[in-house]
Amino acid sequence: MNLPTKFLACGLLAATAILSACGGSGDAPTGTLRLAMTDAPTCGFDRVDVTVEKVRVHQSGSAADGDAGWSEVVLSPPRRVDLLSLTNGVLTELGQTLLPVGKYTQLRLVLAANDASHPFANSITPTGGAETALTTPSAAQSGLKMNVDIEVAADKLADFILDFDACKSFVKVGQSNNWILKPVITVVPRLSDAGSRVVGYVSAPLAVGSTTVSVQQGGILVKATPPDSTGKFVLYPVPAGTYDLVVSAAGRVTATITGVPVIDTAFTNLNASTAPIDPPSSAMHAASGTVAAGPAPIVAAVAALKTYSGGPTVLAAATPVDGGTGAFVLALPSGAPVKTSYVATAASLTLVADSAAPSGKYTLAATSGGATKSIGIDVTSADSTGSMFTFP
């Protein structure tokens, strides 16, 4: 997917964390780096806990761990956080530090190790399962290297949000109950608190379970969240622009509101709580298959794209593949999708079935290592099985 630069920064916590900075001295000009974190919806996890010791940044993308010129934000003591608490517009302030002026192109996240004293420093709890220690790359203790583009200007604030995607960042290997960290995070400038968000409501039955609300452009997800227990959803941060808002829920058809504007100076209020989005019911069918992409762990994902008659094309569902077998399963609605256009003054939204769109036809798109392969499937009346994608 053509997302912004991705890199890992799991679990950086609380504004109350004790932060210290290294680097920069004397009368050299400095600026301030401030960080916060949020999360996207998850795929079948109850908790994802990560313990962070520090974050290191450097102006050289090739700097080695022991080279001079590193600046650090240290959490003392290391802090453990459930990343899944950071959804629906919630941000965790990570703190701020002075840095020498310049462009920073390398970031390293240093995680605490799982050891005898802290066996679950980094762990994952699948829905309905037991807490399991998370396997992290060996580099986690020296710093997971990320390429970034952060400009720190004299006496200015460089303000960024790290948008973690738990759904895509953990790979299950076969039936071993072994989970491996393969981090995906998007770094975006912090946007205006006065706007840059979409607020709305889904019906009460959709407030539980696996409902996802997202804003997209051309079938590319920009920001997603589950609704809260009341059905309210807040999508933030969202860059200024025009989007398709998509509601995906088990047992419901895909619902899309086109032409949703986002501006920096005001919230985009989609609908009233008394007139929630409530897509019609639908039978669900499975789309399953495998992805072959080199030796295990296989790092790949499969998305189901739905195209409306006259547009748009939207992302209806997505899942990472099993890291050991490459297997995937997506549950897709077989009913006709519904859509409507955004109206600024409307308190409610009237969703209309797109009867001209083939109800259960989707495009499956598999991605691995930056490459994408696609096939068409039909789950109108039955499951679609045996889809195979092979990457070098």
N, C-alpha and C positions, 0 to 999 in steps of 0.2 A: 504494500500500500504506500501511496506517495504521501507519507506523513512528514512532519518536520523532523529535524535531526533527533535521533533516538539515543538515549543513554540511561544508565542505571543510577538511581539515587534512592534506594529503598529506606524507609523508616527514619529519616531525619526528623527530629521531633521538636517539639514544644518550644514556644518562645521562652519558657522558663528554664530551658536547658542552659547549663553554664557553658558559654562559648568563649574560646580564647583564640587569638590570631597570632601567626608567626609570619615573618617576612615584612619588608618595608622598614626603613630606618632613617634616622636623621631628619633632614628637611626635605627629602624627596617628596614630590607631590603625591597625594593619595586620593582615592575615591572609596566608596563604600559598596560592598557586595551584600545584597540581602536576598535570602532564599526562603521560599515556602513550598509546600507540597500538597498535592491532591491526588485522588485516585479515580480510576474508571471502574465500571461494573466488573464483577468477577465471574468465573465459570465454575461453579460448583464448590466454592470454598466457604467455610464458616469463619476462618481466621487466617491471616498471613502475618506472622510476626518476624520482624527483622531487628537486630541490635546493631546500632551504628556507633563506631568509635570516633571517627573524624572524616572530614572531607578535605582533600588537598587540591589546589589548583596551581597551574603553571602556565607561563606565557609561551612555552615551547611544547608543541605536540609530540616531540621526540624525547623530551627530558626523561631520564631514568630515575628510578626511585630514590637513589642516593645523591642525585645532583643538587647543586645549590639553586636557589631561586623559587623554592616551593613556598606557598602560603597555605595556612591551615585553619580550618574551623574545627575545634575540638569539643566534643561532648564529654564532660567529666562529671559524674561517671558515665560510661556508655549507656545509651538509652534504648529500650525495647518498646516497640509500638506495633499495634495491630493496624496494618495499612488499610484494612477494609472499613475502618471508621472514617476514612477520608473520602466520602462520596457526597453527591447531591449538593455540590457547591461549597463543601467544607474545605478549608485550607488549614494546614498546620504550619505555623510560623517556625522557621528553622533558626532564625537569628541573623545577625549581620556582623561584618568585620571590615576593617580598613585594609585596603590592598594598594600596592604601588600602581600608579597609572599605567594602562596598557591593555592589550588584547590578550585574553586568556583562552587558550585553545585546548588545554588538557585538564580534565577533572578526574580525580580518583576518589572513589568511595571506599572507605576502609571499614569492613565489618568485623565485629567480634567473632571469635571462633566458638563453635559448639565444643564444649569440653566437659570433663567430669563434673565440674561445679555448675556449669550452665549447659546441660545437654540440649536444651531447646532455645538457645539464644536466637537461632534462626529456625523457624518451624512453620509448618503448614497444617491446617486442619481441614481436610475435605468434608463436604457436607455429609453428615451421617457417619463420618469416620473418626478415627483417633488422631490426636496430634502426632505428627511425624517430623523428625529432625530434617531440615532442608539441607540438601547437598549443595554447597557453594563452591565455585571455582577456587583453586588453590591461591589464586591472586587476590582473593577477598581480603586476606590478612595484610597484604602489602598495598592493596588498593586496586580496585577494578577500574581499568583505564577507559575513559570516555573522551571522545572528541567533542569539543564545545566551541562556541563563538560568543564570548562574553567580553564586551568592551567596558572598561572601567575608566571613567574620565575624572579629571581633577575636581574635587569637591562636589562630585555628583553621585547619585545613587543608581547603581546597576541592580535592577529589581527583577527577579526571575521566579517562575513557578515551575516545579518539577512535577510533571503529570505522569504518574506511575500507572502502568496497565498490568494489573495482576493477572488478568485473563490470559495474557500472552507471555508472561514472564516465567512461568513454571511449567516444566515438562515432566510428565509422568512416564516412567520407563517400565513398560510391560505390566505384569501382575505383581511386581516386586514391592509395590507401595513405596518406591523410591522416587522422590521428587528432586529435580535438578533446577537450580536457578539459571535462567537464561533471560536476563533482564531486558525489558522494553520500557523506556520512559521518554516522554516528549518534553523538551525544555521550551518554554514560551515566556516572553516578557510579561510581567504582571500588568494586567489591564485595569482600566478605570473601575474603581468601586462604584461609581455612579451609574455604570451601564455594563456592557460586555457580558450580558447574561440573558437567558431565556427562562421565564417562569411560567409554569402551568400546572394542570392537574389531570390525572387519570382516574378512572372509576375505582371504587373501593376494592373490588375483586382483583384488580391489577396492582394493588399496592403491596401485595405479597407475592412470593415466588420469584420467577426469573424475568420479570418485566424489565426491559431496557428502553430508555428514551434517549435519542441521539440527534445531533444536528450533523448534516452531511452535505457534501458538495460533489456531484457527479458520482455518487456511490462510494465516496471516500469519507470515512468517519472523521469528524473533527473533534467532537466532544460527546461523551455519553455518560449516563448516570442511571441508577435505579431510582424509582420514586421512594419517598419516605412512607411511613406507616399510614399517613393520611391521604396518600395519592399525590402529594405535591412533589414536583421536580424542579430543580434549579440547575441549569447548565451554565457553568462558569469555570474558567474564563473562556470566552468565545470571541475571536477577533471580529472586528466590524466587517459586515458583509451580508450576503443573502444566502439563506440555507433552506434545505429540505429537513423538516423535523419528522423523525420516524419513530413509531411506537411498535415494538416487537414484544409479544407476550404469548406464553403457552396457551393453546386452545383458542387463539384469536387470529383473525386475518391481519396482515400487515397494514398499518395505517400511516399515511403520509400527509403532512401539511406543507404545501409548497410556498416559496416566496417569503419565508420568515426573515424579517430584517433584524440585524443586530447593530446597535450603535454604541458609542462610548459614553454618551451623556444621559442615557435613560435605560431602564429595564425594558425588555420586550415581554409584555404580559400577554400570554397566548389565549387564555380562557379563564373563566371564573370557576371557583371551587364548586359552585352549584350546577355547573354544566361541564362535567369532566369528560375527557376523551374516553370513549367506550367502544372499541372496535367490535364488530359482530363475531360471534363464535365460529369456529372452523375445526374440522377434523385435522389431525396432524399426521404426517407421514415422515418416515426416516429417509434421509439421504446418507448413504454410507459408502465407504471404500477405503483405500489406502494410498499413502504417499511414500514413494521410495526416493530417498535423498541421501545417499551416502551411508556411512556407518552410524550406528547409534551413539549418542542420542540424536534422533532425527528432529531437527528444528524446522518446523513447517506449520502452516495454518491453512485452513480452508474456509472460504466465505461463500455464502449463497446470495446472489444478486437478483433482484426482482425488477423487471422493466415494465412500467405502466405504458398503456397506449398513449402516444403523444408525449411520453416522458413523465417524470424522470426515471432514471435507474437508481435504485437504493440498495443499500446493504441490509438484508433481512436477518441474517444470522451469520455467526462465525465461530470457529473453534480451533484451538491448537490440536495437532495430531498427537497420538501416543508416541512418546519418544523412543520406545523400543520397537514397536511393530509398525508405526506409521498409520495406524488405523484411525478413522474419524467417524463420527455420527452426528448429524444435524437433524433436529426436529423442525419441520417446515409446515406451515399451514397450506392446505389444499384449496381453500376458498378464495374467491376473487378479492384482490386487495382493494382498499378504499382510500380515497384521498379528498382533499379540499384545498382551497387557497387561503392564505392568511389574509385576514381583514382586521385592520387596526382597531376598529371600534366595536368589534363583535365580542359579546360575552360568551358565546357558545360557538361551536364548530359543527357544521353539518357534513358528515363524511358520506361520500357517494361511492357505491361499488363501481369499479372499473370493469364492467362486463366485457369490454373489448380486449382486455388483457388476458392471456391464457392463464387460468387460475393457478394451476400447480406447476407451471413451467418456470424454471430458474436456470441461471448460469452458475455453475460451481467454479470458483477460481481458487487454485492452490498456489501458494507462494512459498519459496524456499531460497535463501541466499540471494534475495533481490530479484529472482526470476519468477514469472507467473505463467501458469498454464490453465486453460479454461475448457469446460465442456458443458453442454446443455443437458438438463435432466427434466423429468416430468413426474411429479408426485400427486397428480390430480386424483387418482383413484387407488394408488398403491405405493408402497415404498420403492425407492430407487436404490439398488444395491450394486456393489462391484465396481464403482468408479475408481479408476486407477490413474495416478499421476506419477511420472517418473522424471526425476531430475538427475543430472550428472553427479 
